[in-house]
């Protein structure tokens, strides 16, 4: 099966959209009785995407930290927000690399 760059890009975008939509459904209980939590801890985000990358996204204002009051040290991050940033960041890097190869 042969893909040109545009076809592959569109298929990847569609797959990403379906994945994010499914996870959103899991958070609301639409697809399952077991709900996926809408937030992840900053520590979990570091494990998934890497400390340097997560800190850069926070510094650039792409991802917002959520802290409930002053009595806790736990910082939460919106699960869907960080996944969208991660996927769009990966896509942007892929496209920039593909353009340089031409």
Phi and psi restraints in degrees (range 20) as a CNS / XPLOR table:
assign (resid 1 and name C) (resid 2 and name N)
       (resid 2 and name CA) (resid 2 and name C) 1.0 -109.0 20.0 2
assign (resid 2 and name N) (resid 2 and name CA)
       (resid 2 and name C) (resid 3 and name N) 1.0 131.6 20.0 2
assign (resid 2 and name C) (resid 3 and name N)
       (resid 3 and name CA) (resid 3 and name C) 1.0 -118.0 20.0 2
assign (resid 3 and name N) (resid 3 and name CA)
       (resid 3 and name C) (resid 4 and name N) 1.0 140.7 20.0 2
assign (resid 3 and name C) (resid 4 and name N)
       (resid 4 and name CA) (resid 4 and name C) 1.0 -89.5 20.0 2
assign (resid 4 and name N) (resid 4 and name CA)
       (resid 4 and name C) (resid 5 and name N) 1.0 170.4 20.0 2
assign (resid 4 and name C) (resid 5 and name N)
       (resid 5 and name CA) (resid 5 and name C) 1.0 -58.2 20.0 2
assign (resid 5 and name N) (resid 5 and name CA)
       (resid 5 and name C) (resid 6 and name N) 1.0 -40.7 20.0 2
assign (resid 5 and name C) (resid 6 and name N)
       (resid 6 and name CA) (resid 6 and name C) 1.0 -66.6 20.0 2
assign (resid 6 and name N) (resid 6 and name CA)
       (resid 6 and name C) (resid 7 and name N) 1.0 -41.5 20.0 2
assign (resid 6 and name C) (resid 7 and name N)
       (resid 7 and name CA) (resid 7 and name C) 1.0 -63.7 20.0 2
assign (resid 7 and name N) (resid 7 and name CA)
       (resid 7 and name C) (resid 8 and name N) 1.0 -45.5 20.0 2
assign (resid 7 and name C) (resid 8 and name N)
       (resid 8 and name CA) (resid 8 and name C) 1.0 -62.9 20.0 2
assign (resid 8 and name N) (resid 8 and name CA)
       (resid 8 and name C) (resid 9 and name N) 1.0 -43.1 20.0 2
assign (resid 8 and name C) (resid 9 and name N)
       (resid 9 and name CA) (resid 9 and name C) 1.0 -61.5 20.0 2
assign (resid 9 and name N) (resid 9 and name CA)
       (resid 9 and name C) (resid 10 and name N) 1.0 -44.5 20.0 2
assign (resid 9 and name C) (resid 10 and name N)
       (resid 10 and name CA) (resid 10 and name C) 1.0 -65.4 20.0 2
assign (resid 10 and name N) (resid 10 and name CA)
       (resid 10 and name C) (resid 11 and name N) 1.0 -39.9 20.0 2
assign (resid 10 and name C) (resid 11 and name N)
       (resid 11 and name CA) (resid 11 and name C) 1.0 -65.4 20.0 2
assign (resid 11 and name N) (resid 11 and name CA)
       (resid 11 and name C) (resid 12 and name N) 1.0 -40.2 20.0 2
assign (resid 11 and name C) (resid 12 and name N)
       (resid 12 and name CA) (resid 12 and name C) 1.0 -66.2 20.0 2
assign (resid 12 and name N) (resid 12 and name CA)
       (resid 12 and name C) (resid 13 and name N) 1.0 -40.5 20.0 2
assign (resid 12 and name C) (resid 13 and name N)
       (resid 13 and name CA) (resid 13 and name C) 1.0 -62.4 20.0 2
assign (resid 13 and name N) (resid 13 and name CA)
       (resid 13 and name C) (resid 14 and name N) 1.0 -43.1 20.0 2
assign (resid 13 and name C) (resid 14 and name N)
       (resid 14 and name CA) (resid 14 and name C) 1.0 -64.3 20.0 2
assign (resid 14 and name N) (resid 14 and name CA)
       (resid 14 and name C) (resid 15 and name N) 1.0 -43.3 20.0 2
assign (resid 14 and name C) (resid 15 and name N)
       (resid 15 and name CA) (resid 15 and name C) 1.0 -61.7 20.0 2
assign (resid 15 and name N) (resid 15 and name CA)
       (resid 15 and name C) (resid 16 and name N) 1.0 -41.8 20.0 2
assign (resid 15 and name C) (resid 16 and name N)
       (resid 16 and name CA) (resid 16 and name C) 1.0 -63.1 20.0 2
assign (resid 16 and name N) (resid 16 and name CA)
       (resid 16 and name C) (resid 17 and name N) 1.0 -42.8 20.0 2
assign (resid 16 and name C) (resid 17 and name N)
       (resid 17 and name CA) (resid 17 and name C) 1.0 -63.8 20.0 2
assign (resid 17 and name N) (resid 17 and name CA)
       (resid 17 and name C) (resid 18 and name N) 1.0 -41.7 20.0 2
assign (resid 17 and name C) (resid 18 and name N)
       (resid 18 and name CA) (resid 18 and name C) 1.0 -64.8 20.0 2
assign (resid 18 and name N) (resid 18 and name CA)
       (resid 18 and name C) (resid 19 and name N) 1.0 -43.8 20.0 2
assign (resid 18 and name C) (resid 19 and name N)
       (resid 19 and name CA) (resid 19 and name C) 1.0 -61.2 20.0 2
assign (resid 19 and name N) (resid 19 and name CA)
       (resid 19 and name C) (resid 20 and name N) 1.0 -46.2 20.0 2
assign (resid 19 and name C) (resid 20 and name N)
       (resid 20 and name CA) (resid 20 and name C) 1.0 -66.2 20.0 2
assign (resid 20 and name N) (resid 20 and name CA)
       (resid 20 and name C) (resid 21 and name N) 1.0 -40.8 20.0 2
assign (resid 20 and name C) (resid 21 and name N)
       (resid 21 and name CA) (resid 21 and name C) 1.0 -62.6 20.0 2
assign (resid 21 and name N) (resid 21 and name CA)
       (resid 21 and name C) (resid 22 and name N) 1.0 -40.1 20.0 2
assign (resid 21 and name C) (resid 22 and name N)
       (resid 22 and name CA) (resid 22 and name C) 1.0 -63.9 20.0 2
assign (resid 22 and name N) (resid 22 and name CA)
       (resid 22 and name C) (resid 23 and name N) 1.0 -44.2 20.0 2
assign (resid 22 and name C) (resid 23 and name N)
       (resid 23 and name CA) (resid 23 and name C) 1.0 -64.1 20.0 2
assign (resid 23 and name N) (resid 23 and name CA)
       (resid 23 and name C) (resid 24 and name N) 1.0 -37.5 20.0 2
assign (resid 23 and name C) (resid 24 and name N)
       (resid 24 and name CA) (resid 24 and name C) 1.0 -61.8 20.0 2
assign (resid 24 and name N) (resid 24 and name CA)
       (resid 24 and name C) (resid 25 and name N) 1.0 -40.4 20.0 2
assign (resid 24 and name C) (resid 25 and name N)
       (resid 25 and name CA) (resid 25 and name C) 1.0 -63.6 20.0 2
assign (resid 25 and name N) (resid 25 and name CA)
       (resid 25 and name C) (resid 26 and name N) 1.0 -39.2 20.0 2
assign (resid 25 and name C) (resid 26 and name N)
       (resid 26 and name CA) (resid 26 and name C) 1.0 -63.8 20.0 2
assign (resid 26 and name N) (resid 26 and name CA)
       (resid 26 and name C) (resid 27 and name N) 1.0 -33.4 20.0 2
assign (resid 26 and name C) (resid 27 and name N)
       (resid 27 and name CA) (resid 27 and name C) 1.0 -70.6 20.0 2
assign (resid 27 and name N) (resid 27 and name CA)
       (resid 27 and name C) (resid 28 and name N) 1.0 -31.1 20.0 2
assign (resid 27 and name C) (resid 28 and name N)
       (resid 28 and name CA) (resid 28 and name C) 1.0 -93.9 20.0 2
assign (resid 28 and name N) (resid 28 and name CA)
       (resid 28 and name C) (resid 29 and name N) 1.0 -6.9 20.0 2
assign (resid 28 and name C) (resid 29 and name N)
       (resid 29 and name CA) (resid 29 and name C) 1.0 85.1 20.0 2
assign (resid 29 and name N) (resid 29 and name CA)
       (resid 29 and name C) (resid 30 and name N) 1.0 10.1 20.0 2
assign (resid 29 and name C) (resid 30 and name N)
       (resid 30 and name CA) (resid 30 and name C) 1.0 -63.1 20.0 2
assign (resid 30 and name N) (resid 30 and name CA)
       (resid 30 and name C) (resid 31 and name N) 1.0 -42.3 20.0 2
assign (resid 30 and name C) (resid 31 and name N)
       (resid 31 and name CA) (resid 31 and name C) 1.0 -98.7 20.0 2
assign (resid 31 and name N) (resid 31 and name CA)
       (resid 31 and name C) (resid 32 and name N) 1.0 -11.4 20.0 2
assign (resid 31 and name C) (resid 32 and name N)
       (resid 32 and name CA) (resid 32 and name C) 1.0 -162.0 20.0 2
assign (resid 32 and name N) (resid 32 and name CA)
       (resid 32 and name C) (resid 33 and name N) 1.0 156.9 20.0 2
assign (resid 32 and name C) (resid 33 and name N)
       (resid 33 and name CA) (resid 33 and name C) 1.0 -75.4 20.0 2
assign (resid 33 and name N) (resid 33 and name CA)
       (resid 33 and name C) (resid 34 and name N) 1.0 -24.9 20.0 2
assign (resid 33 and name C) (resid 34 and name N)
       (resid 34 and name CA) (resid 34 and name C) 1.0 -84.3 20.0 2
assign (resid 34 and name N) (resid 34 and name CA)
       (resid 34 and name C) (resid 35 and name N) 1.0 114.1 20.0 2
assign (resid 34 and name C) (resid 35 and name N)
       (resid 35 and name CA) (resid 35 and name C) 1.0 -87.5 20.0 2
assign (resid 35 and name N) (resid 35 and name CA)
       (resid 35 and name C) (resid 36 and name N) 1.0 141.5 20.0 2
assign (resid 35 and name C) (resid 36 and name N)
       (resid 36 and name CA) (resid 36 and name C) 1.0 -87.0 20.0 2
assign (resid 36 and name N) (resid 36 and name CA)
       (resid 36 and name C) (resid 37 and name N) 1.0 134.1 20.0 2
assign (resid 36 and name C) (resid 37 and name N)
       (resid 37 and name CA) (resid 37 and name C) 1.0 -67.3 20.0 2
assign (resid 37 and name N) (resid 37 and name CA)
       (resid 37 and name C) (resid 38 and name N) 1.0 138.2 20.0 2
assign (resid 37 and name C) (resid 38 and name N)
       (resid 38 and name CA) (resid 38 and name C) 1.0 -73.7 20.0 2
assign (resid 38 and name N) (resid 38 and name CA)
       (resid 38 and name C) (resid 39 and name N) 1.0 -12.4 20.0 2
assign (resid 38 and name C) (resid 39 and name N)
       (resid 39 and name CA) (resid 39 and name C) 1.0 -125.9 20.0 2
assign (resid 39 and name N) (resid 39 and name CA)
       (resid 39 and name C) (resid 40 and name N) 1.0 151.6 20.0 2
assign (resid 39 and name C) (resid 40 and name N)
       (resid 40 and name CA) (resid 40 and name C) 1.0 -121.6 20.0 2
assign (resid 40 and name N) (resid 40 and name CA)
       (resid 40 and name C) (resid 41 and name N) 1.0 157.3 20.0 2
assign (resid 40 and name C) (resid 41 and name N)
       (resid 41 and name CA) (resid 41 and name C) 1.0 -76.2 20.0 2
assign (resid 41 and name N) (resid 41 and name CA)
       (resid 41 and name C) (resid 42 and name N) 1.0 160.1 20.0 2
assign (resid 41 and name C) (resid 42 and name N)
       (resid 42 and name CA) (resid 42 and name C) 1.0 -61.5 20.0 2
assign (resid 42 and name N) (resid 42 and name CA)
       (resid 42 and name C) (resid 43 and name N) 1.0 -35.8 20.0 2
assign (resid 42 and name C) (resid 43 and name N)
       (resid 43 and name CA) (resid 43 and name C) 1.0 -62.2 20.0 2
assign (resid 43 and name N) (resid 43 and name CA)
       (resid 43 and name C) (resid 44 and name N) 1.0 -42.2 20.0 2
assign (resid 43 and name C) (resid 44 and name N)
       (resid 44 and name CA) (resid 44 and name C) 1.0 -64.4 20.0 2
assign (resid 44 and name N) (resid 44 and name CA)
       (resid 44 and name C) (resid 45 and name N) 1.0 -40.0 20.0 2
assign (resid 44 and name C) (resid 45 and name N)
       (resid 45 and name CA) (resid 45 and name C) 1.0 -61.8 20.0 2
assign (resid 45 and name N) (resid 45 and name CA)
       (resid 45 and name C) (resid 46 and name N) 1.0 -41.0 20.0 2
assign (resid 45 and name C) (resid 46 and name N)
       (resid 46 and name CA) (resid 46 and name C) 1.0 -59.6 20.0 2
assign (resid 46 and name N) (resid 46 and name CA)
       (resid 46 and name C) (resid 47 and name N) 1.0 -42.0 20.0 2
assign (resid 46 and name C) (resid 47 and name N)
       (resid 47 and name CA) (resid 47 and name C) 1.0 -66.6 20.0 2
assign (resid 47 and name N) (resid 47 and name CA)
       (resid 47 and name C) (resid 48 and name N) 1.0 -37.5 20.0 2
assign (resid 47 and name C) (resid 48 and name N)
       (resid 48 and name CA) (resid 48 and name C) 1.0 -75.7 20.0 2
assign (resid 48 and name N) (resid 48 and name CA)
       (resid 48 and name C) (resid 49 and name N) 1.0 -42.1 20.0 2
assign (resid 48 and name C) (resid 49 and name N)
       (resid 49 and name CA) (resid 49 and name C) 1.0 -119.6 20.0 2
assign (resid 49 and name N) (resid 49 and name CA)
       (resid 49 and name C) (resid 50 and name N) 1.0 -11.0 20.0 2
assign (resid 49 and name C) (resid 50 and name N)
       (resid 50 and name CA) (resid 50 and name C) 1.0 97.1 20.0 2
assign (resid 50 and name N) (resid 50 and name CA)
       (resid 50 and name C) (resid 51 and name N) 1.0 137.8 20.0 2
assign (resid 50 and name C) (resid 51 and name N)
       (resid 51 and name CA) (resid 51 and name C) 1.0 -58.8 20.0 2
assign (resid 51 and name N) (resid 51 and name CA)
       (resid 51 and name C) (resid 52 and name N) 1.0 -47.2 20.0 2
assign (resid 51 and name C) (resid 52 and name N)
       (resid 52 and name CA) (resid 52 and name C) 1.0 -61.6 20.0 2
assign (resid 52 and name N) (resid 52 and name CA)
       (resid 52 and name C) (resid 53 and name N) 1.0 -43.9 20.0 2
assign (resid 52 and name C) (resid 53 and name N)
       (resid 53 and name CA) (resid 53 and name C) 1.0 -66.7 20.0 2
assign (resid 53 and name N) (resid 53 and name CA)
       (resid 53 and name C) (resid 54 and name N) 1.0 -47.7 20.0 2
assign (resid 53 and name C) (resid 54 and name N)
       (resid 54 and name CA) (resid 54 and name C) 1.0 -61.2 20.0 2
assign (resid 54 and name N) (resid 54 and name CA)
       (resid 54 and name C) (resid 55 and name N) 1.0 -44.9 20.0 2
assign (resid 54 and name C) (resid 55 and name N)
       (resid 55 and name CA) (resid 55 and name C) 1.0 -62.1 20.0 2
assign (resid 55 and name N) (resid 55 and name CA)
       (resid 55 and name C) (resid 56 and name N) 1.0 -36.7 20.0 2
assign (resid 55 and name C) (resid 56 and name N)
       (resid 56 and name CA) (resid 56 and name C) 1.0 -65.7 20.0 2
assign (resid 56 and name N) (resid 56 and name CA)
       (resid 56 and name C) (resid 57 and name N) 1.0 -44.0 20.0 2
assign (resid 56 and name C) (resid 57 and name N)
       (resid 57 and name CA) (resid 57 and name C) 1.0 -61.7 20.0 2
assign (resid 57 and name N) (resid 57 and name CA)
       (resid 57 and name C) (resid 58 and name N) 1.0 -39.3 20.0 2
assign (resid 57 and name C) (resid 58 and name N)
       (resid 58 and name CA) (resid 58 and name C) 1.0 -66.4 20.0 2
assign (resid 58 and name N) (resid 58 and name CA)
       (resid 58 and name C) (resid 59 and name N) 1.0 -46.6 20.0 2
assign (resid 58 and name C) (resid 59 and name N)
       (resid 59 and name CA) (resid 59 and name C) 1.0 -60.8 20.0 2
assign (resid 59 and name N) (resid 59 and name CA)
       (resid 59 and name C) (resid 60 and name N) 1.0 -38.3 20.0 2
assign (resid 59 and name C) (resid 60 and name N)
       (resid 60 and name CA) (resid 60 and name C) 1.0 -78.6 20.0 2
assign (resid 60 and name N) (resid 60 and name CA)
       (resid 60 and name C) (resid 61 and name N) 1.0 -5.8 20.0 2
assign (resid 60 and name C) (resid 61 and name N)
       (resid 61 and name CA) (resid 61 and name C) 1.0 79.9 20.0 2
assign (resid 61 and name N) (resid 61 and name CA)
       (resid 61 and name C) (resid 62 and name N) 1.0 13.4 20.0 2
assign (resid 61 and name C) (resid 62 and name N)
       (resid 62 and name CA) (resid 62 and name C) 1.0 -78.7 20.0 2
assign (resid 62 and name N) (resid 62 and name CA)
       (resid 62 and name C) (resid 63 and name N) 1.0 -30.5 20.0 2
assign (resid 62 and name C) (resid 63 and name N)
       (resid 63 and name CA) (resid 63 and name C) 1.0 -125.9 20.0 2
assign (resid 63 and name N) (resid 63 and name CA)
       (resid 63 and name C) (resid 64 and name N) 1.0 134.2 20.0 2
assign (resid 63 and name C) (resid 64 and name N)
       (resid 64 and name CA) (resid 64 and name C) 1.0 -104.0 20.0 2
assign (resid 64 and name N) (resid 64 and name CA)
       (resid 64 and name C) (resid 65 and name N) 1.0 135.5 20.0 2
assign (resid 64 and name C) (resid 65 and name N)
       (resid 65 and name CA) (resid 65 and name C) 1.0 -83.0 20.0 2
assign (resid 65 and name N) (resid 65 and name CA)
       (resid 65 and name C) (resid 66 and name N) 1.0 141.9 20.0 2
assign (resid 65 and name C) (resid 66 and name N)
       (resid 66 and name CA) (resid 66 and name C) 1.0 -120.6 20.0 2
assign (resid 66 and name N) (resid 66 and name CA)
       (resid 66 and name C) (resid 67 and name N) 1.0 121.5 20.0 2
assign (resid 66 and name C) (resid 67 and name N)
       (resid 67 and name CA) (resid 67 and name C) 1.0 -125.9 20.0 2
assign (resid 67 and name N) (resid 67 and name CA)
       (resid 67 and name C) (resid 68 and name N) 1.0 125.3 20.0 2
assign (resid 67 and name C) (resid 68 and name N)
       (resid 68 and name CA) (resid 68 and name C) 1.0 -91.8 20.0 2
assign (resid 68 and name N) (resid 68 and name CA)
       (resid 68 and name C) (resid 69 and name N) 1.0 95.7 20.0 2
assign (resid 68 and name C) (resid 69 and name N)
       (resid 69 and name CA) (resid 69 and name C) 1.0 75.4 20.0 2
assign (resid 69 and name N) (resid 69 and name CA)
       (resid 69 and name C) (resid 70 and name N) 1.0 -176.0 20.0 2
assign (resid 69 and name C) (resid 70 and name N)
       (resid 70 and name CA) (resid 70 and name C) 1.0 -99.8 20.0 2
assign (resid 70 and name N) (resid 70 and name CA)
       (resid 70 and name C) (resid 71 and name N) 1.0 -7.3 20.0 2
assign (resid 70 and name C) (resid 71 and name N)
       (resid 71 and name CA) (resid 71 and name C) 1.0 -89.6 20.0 2
assign (resid 71 and name N) (resid 71 and name CA)
       (resid 71 and name C) (resid 72 and name N) 1.0 0.5 20.0 2
assign (resid 71 and name C) (resid 72 and name N)
       (resid 72 and name CA) (resid 72 and name C) 1.0 -129.6 20.0 2
assign (resid 72 and name N) (resid 72 and name CA)
       (resid 72 and name C) (resid 73 and name N) 1.0 149.3 20.0 2
assign (resid 72 and name C) (resid 73 and name N)
       (resid 73 and name CA) (resid 73 and name C) 1.0 -98.4 20.0 2
assign (resid 73 and name N) (resid 73 and name CA)
       (resid 73 and name C) (resid 74 and name N) 1.0 -5.1 20.0 2
assign (resid 73 and name C) (resid 74 and name N)
       (resid 74 and name CA) (resid 74 and name C) 1.0 -71.0 20.0 2
assign (resid 74 and name N) (resid 74 and name CA)
       (resid 74 and name C) (resid 75 and name N) 1.0 129.4 20.0 2
assign (resid 74 and name C) (resid 75 and name N)
       (resid 75 and name CA) (resid 75 and name C) 1.0 -114.1 20.0 2
assign (resid 75 and name N) (resid 75 and name CA)
       (resid 75 and name C) (resid 76 and name N) 1.0 128.1 20.0 2
assign (resid 75 and name C) (resid 76 and name N)
       (resid 76 and name CA) (resid 76 and name C) 1.0 -104.4 20.0 2
assign (resid 76 and name N) (resid 76 and name CA)
       (resid 76 and name C) (resid 77 and name N) 1.0 157.2 20.0 2
assign (resid 76 and name C) (resid 77 and name N)
       (resid 77 and name CA) (resid 77 and name C) 1.0 -135.3 20.0 2
assign (resid 77 and name N) (resid 77 and name CA)
       (resid 77 and name C) (resid 78 and name N) 1.0 136.6 20.0 2
assign (resid 77 and name C) (resid 78 and name N)
       (resid 78 and name CA) (resid 78 and name C) 1.0 -62.9 20.0 2
assign (resid 78 and name N) (resid 78 and name CA)
       (resid 78 and name C) (resid 79 and name N) 1.0 122.2 20.0 2
assign (resid 78 and name C) (resid 79 and name N)
       (resid 79 and name CA) (resid 79 and name C) 1.0 -59.8 20.0 2
assign (resid 79 and name N) (resid 79 and name CA)
       (resid 79 and name C) (resid 80 and name N) 1.0 -47.6 20.0 2
assign (resid 79 and name C) (resid 80 and name N)
       (resid 80 and name CA) (resid 80 and name C) 1.0 -67.7 20.0 2
assign (resid 80 and name N) (resid 80 and name CA)
       (resid 80 and name C) (resid 81 and name N) 1.0 -41.6 20.0 2
assign (resid 80 and name C) (resid 81 and name N)
       (resid 81 and name CA) (resid 81 and name C) 1.0 -58.3 20.0 2
assign (resid 81 and name N) (resid 81 and name CA)
       (resid 81 and name C) (resid 82 and name N) 1.0 -47.4 20.0 2
assign (resid 81 and name C) (resid 82 and name N)
       (resid 82 and name CA) (resid 82 and name C) 1.0 -71.5 20.0 2
assign (resid 82 and name N) (resid 82 and name CA)
       (resid 82 and name C) (resid 83 and name N) 1.0 -32.2 20.0 2
assign (resid 82 and name C) (resid 83 and name N)
       (resid 83 and name CA) (resid 83 and name C) 1.0 -68.1 20.0 2
assign (resid 83 and name N) (resid 83 and name CA)
       (resid 83 and name C) (resid 84 and name N) 1.0 -39.4 20.0 2
assign (resid 83 and name C) (resid 84 and name N)
       (resid 84 and name CA) (resid 84 and name C) 1.0 -63.7 20.0 2
assign (resid 84 and name N) (resid 84 and name CA)
       (resid 84 and name C) (resid 85 and name N) 1.0 -43.3 20.0 2
assign (resid 84 and name C) (resid 85 and name N)
       (resid 85 and name CA) (resid 85 and name C) 1.0 -63.1 20.0 2
assign (resid 85 and name N) (resid 85 and name CA)
       (resid 85 and name C) (resid 86 and name N) 1.0 -44.2 20.0 2
assign (resid 85 and name C) (resid 86 and name N)
       (resid 86 and name CA) (resid 86 and name C) 1.0 -61.7 20.0 2
assign (resid 86 and name N) (resid 86 and name CA)
       (resid 86 and name C) (resid 87 and name N) 1.0 -44.9 20.0 2
assign (resid 86 and name C) (resid 87 and name N)
       (resid 87 and name CA) (resid 87 and name C) 1.0 -69.0 20.0 2
assign (resid 87 and name N) (resid 87 and name CA)
       (resid 87 and name C) (resid 88 and name N) 1.0 -40.2 20.0 2
assign (resid 87 and name C) (resid 88 and name N)
       (resid 88 and name CA) (resid 88 and name C) 1.0 -70.3 20.0 2
assign (resid 88 and name N) (resid 88 and name CA)
       (resid 88 and name C) (resid 89 and name N) 1.0 -33.3 20.0 2
assign (resid 88 and name C) (resid 89 and name N)
       (resid 89 and name CA) (resid 89 and name C) 1.0 -66.4 20.0 2
assign (resid 89 and name N) (resid 89 and name CA)
       (resid 89 and name C) (resid 90 and name N) 1.0 -44.3 20.0 2
assign (resid 89 and name C) (resid 90 and name N)
       (resid 90 and name CA) (resid 90 and name C) 1.0 -62.5 20.0 2
assign (resid 90 and name N) (resid 90 and name CA)
       (resid 90 and name C) (resid 91 and name N) 1.0 -41.5 20.0 2
assign (resid 90 and name C) (resid 91 and name N)
       (resid 91 and name CA) (resid 91 and name C) 1.0 -65.1 20.0 2
assign (resid 91 and name N) (resid 91 and name CA)
       (resid 91 and name C) (resid 92 and name N) 1.0 -43.0 20.0 2
assign (resid 91 and name C) (resid 92 and name N)
       (resid 92 and name CA) (resid 92 and name C) 1.0 -62.3 20.0 2
assign (resid 92 and name N) (resid 92 and name CA)
       (resid 92 and name C) (resid 93 and name N) 1.0 -44.1 20.0 2
assign (resid 92 and name C) (resid 93 and name N)
       (resid 93 and name CA) (resid 93 and name C) 1.0 -62.6 20.0 2
assign (resid 93 and name N) (resid 93 and name CA)
       (resid 93 and name C) (resid 94 and name N) 1.0 -41.9 20.0 2
assign (resid 93 and name C) (resid 94 and name N)
       (resid 94 and name CA) (resid 94 and name C) 1.0 -61.8 20.0 2
assign (resid 94 and name N) (resid 94 and name CA)
       (resid 94 and name C) (resid 95 and name N) 1.0 -46.6 20.0 2
assign (resid 94 and name C) (resid 95 and name N)
       (resid 95 and name CA) (resid 95 and name C) 1.0 -66.9 20.0 2
assign (resid 95 and name N) (resid 95 and name CA)
       (resid 95 and name C) (resid 96 and name N) 1.0 -39.4 20.0 2
assign (resid 95 and name C) (resid 96 and name N)
       (resid 96 and name CA) (resid 96 and name C) 1.0 -63.3 20.0 2
assign (resid 96 and name N) (resid 96 and name CA)
       (resid 96 and name C) (resid 97 and name N) 1.0 -40.8 20.0 2
assign (resid 96 and name C) (resid 97 and name N)
       (resid 97 and name CA) (resid 97 and name C) 1.0 -65.8 20.0 2
assign (resid 97 and name N) (resid 97 and name CA)
       (resid 97 and name C) (resid 98 and name N) 1.0 -41.6 20.0 2
assign (resid 97 and name C) (resid 98 and name N)
       (resid 98 and name CA) (resid 98 and name C) 1.0 -64.2 20.0 2
assign (resid 98 and name N) (resid 98 and name CA)
       (resid 98 and name C) (resid 99 and name N) 1.0 -39.4 20.0 2
assign (resid 98 and name C) (resid 99 and name N)
       (resid 99 and name CA) (resid 99 and name C) 1.0 -65.0 20.0 2
assign (resid 99 and name N) (resid 99 and name CA)
       (resid 99 and name C) (resid 100 and name N) 1.0 -40.2 20.0 2
assign (resid 99 and name C) (resid 100 and name N)
       (resid 100 and name CA) (resid 100 and name C) 1.0 -66.1 20.0 2
assign (resid 100 and name N) (resid 100 and name CA)
       (resid 100 and name C) (resid 101 and name N) 1.0 -29.9 20.0 2
assign (resid 100 and name C) (resid 101 and name N)
       (resid 101 and name CA) (resid 101 and name C) 1.0 -72.1 20.0 2
assign (resid 101 and name N) (resid 101 and name CA)
       (resid 101 and name C) (resid 102 and name N) 1.0 -23.8 20.0 2
